[in-house]
Amino acid sequence: MLTGCRGANTLEILQELGFKYHIDDLSPDEPFLIKVKGRDFAVVPYTLRCNDIVLVEGKNFSADQFVCQVKMEFDQLYTESEKKRRQMSISFHDRIGGTPQMVLATKEIISYIQEHKGVSFKRKDEIAQMAYADKNIIRE
């Protein structure tokens, strides 16, 4: 399992504090459950592919390229969703995604996705709840 920056005890601490899920995970694109201290704990992964962090330096990637990449990712997942439930995560950071060009890019992305039947937008806590409801996605 690839992770971002969590420590060896992070998941246990989160669980002890009453958290039901974590998001610091770059593994498979779909939510799943793991066992932490013998109890289910949801993982809601994210991706660097659809993450505005790639724009932070402003020299290797443009807002237009970001829009194109996210749309292409969505198109493939939408096609795959005919046979299996799919999830797409798009990450925005206030000082990157909040810039004027990215506000326009985000509007374009959301409008594009909304044009497709059967698509829903969910918060991460709602996605974690879906993982708990689907006991077939437990990973050891």
Phi, psi and omega per residue, in radians:
M1 nan 2.130 3.055
L2 -1.419 2.465 3.123
T3 -2.324 2.872 3.097
G4 -1.404 -1.561 -3.024
C5 -2.359 0.379 -3.107
R6 -1.314 2.662 3.111
G7 -1.546 3.075 -3.082
A8 -1.089 -0.501 -3.081
N9 -1.844 0.061 -3.026
T10 -0.997 -0.836 -3.073
L11 -1.126 -0.701 3.099
E12 -1.120 -0.723 3.131
I13 -1.135 -0.790 3.112
L14 -1.021 -0.790 -3.138
Q15 -1.091 -0.767 3.116
E16 -1.061 -0.568 3.135
L17 -1.426 -0.019 3.075
G18 1.708 0.041 3.092
F19 -1.236 2.575 -3.101
K20 -1.863 -0.170 -3.094
Y21 -2.752 2.918 3.004
H22 -2.428 2.814 -3.036
I23 -2.153 0.068 -3.084
D24 -1.541 1.159 -3.031
D25 -2.612 2.265 -3.134
L26 -1.917 0.317 -3.120
S27 -1.373 -2.622 -3.033
P28 -0.836 2.668 -3.039
D29 -1.309 -0.033 -3.086
E30 -1.966 2.616 3.124
P31 -1.178 2.668 3.091
F32 -2.729 2.963 3.114
L33 -1.896 2.521 3.005
I34 -2.215 2.911 3.071
K35 -1.682 2.226 3.032
V36 -2.200 2.038 -3.069
K37 0.925 0.685 3.076
G38 1.384 0.036 -3.129
R39 -2.082 2.622 3.109
D40 -1.097 2.446 3.076
F41 -2.490 2.227 -3.049
A42 -1.449 2.514 3.040
V43 -2.045 2.135 3.090
V44 -2.000 1.597 -3.038
P45 -1.242 2.841 3.029
Y46 -2.272 3.104 -3.087
T47 -2.297 2.671 3.010
L48 -1.514 -0.261 -3.122
R49 -1.156 -0.708 -3.116
C50 -1.955 0.927 -3.043
N51 -2.274 2.206 -3.088
D52 -1.147 -0.107 3.131
I53 -1.041 -0.446 3.122
V54 -1.137 -0.256 -3.127
L55 -1.660 -0.034 -2.957
V56 -1.009 -0.664 -3.139
E57 -1.484 -0.396 3.110
G58 1.291 0.214 -3.099
K59 -2.054 -0.338 -3.078
N60 -1.883 -0.137 -3.018
F61 -2.706 2.378 3.112
S62 -1.867 2.887 3.084
A63 -1.035 -0.698 3.108
D64 -1.076 -0.735 3.113
Q65 -1.142 -0.661 3.098
F66 -1.075 -0.831 3.116
V67 -1.012 -0.820 -3.133
C68 -1.068 -0.804 -3.128
Q69 -1.080 -0.796 -3.123
V70 -1.128 -0.735 3.106
K71 -1.093 -0.720 3.124
M72 -1.144 -0.730 3.087
E73 -1.052 -0.807 3.127
F74 -1.064 -0.816 -3.107
D75 -0.989 -0.757 3.133
Q76 -1.158 -0.797 -3.138
L77 -1.147 -0.613 3.113
Y78 -1.126 -0.722 3.071
T79 -1.082 -0.806 3.130
E80 -1.107 -0.481 -3.081
S81 -1.188 -0.188 3.055
E82 -1.133 -0.441 -3.081
K83 -1.984 -0.345 -3.043
K84 -2.716 2.495 3.089
R85 -1.062 2.368 -3.102
R86 -2.225 2.725 3.103
Q87 -2.284 2.503 3.047
M88 -2.279 2.269 3.129
S89 -1.939 2.282 3.060
I90 -2.110 2.196 -3.096
S91 -1.919 2.358 3.096
F92 -2.246 2.464 3.085
H93 -1.988 2.489 -3.008
D94 -0.954 -0.689 -3.070
R95 -1.515 -0.068 3.072
I96 -1.975 -1.051 -3.119
G97 -1.181 -0.286 -3.140
G98 -1.577 0.057 3.108
T99 -1.299 2.705 -3.089
P100 -0.930 -0.765 -3.129
Q101 -1.123 -0.626 -3.112
M102 -1.362 -0.474 3.024
V103 -1.073 -0.802 3.097
L104 -1.129 -0.734 3.123
A105 -1.084 -0.742 -3.138
T106 -1.121 -0.744 3.095
K107 -1.034 -0.752 3.127
E108 -1.109 -0.764 -3.140
I109 -1.095 -0.873 -3.105
I110 -1.116 -0.760 3.108
S111 -1.039 -0.749 3.134
Y112 -1.069 -0.826 -3.110
I113 -1.147 -0.682 -3.127
Q114 -1.118 -0.345 3.128
E115 -1.259 -0.171 -3.047
H116 -1.750 2.311 3.134
K117 -1.137 2.504 3.007
G118 1.440 0.034 -3.121
V119 -1.572 2.413 3.062
S120 -2.257 2.665 3.088
F121 -1.849 2.268 -3.095
K122 -2.330 2.579 2.993
R123 -1.331 2.860 -3.113
K124 -1.135 -0.592 3.092
D125 -1.149 -0.602 3.087
E126 -1.199 -0.648 3.100
I127 -1.163 -0.721 3.098
A128 -1.048 -0.728 3.103
Q129 -1.055 -0.669 3.090
M130 -1.093 -0.680 3.115
A131 -1.114 -0.734 3.115
Y132 -1.139 -0.603 -3.136
A133 -1.261 -0.428 -3.100
D134 -1.849 1.513 -3.062
K135 -1.180 -0.086 3.140
N136 -1.387 -0.009 -3.056
I137 -1.996 0.589 3.107
I138 -1.470 2.315 3.070
R139 -2.107 2.481 3.134
E140 -1.596 nan nan
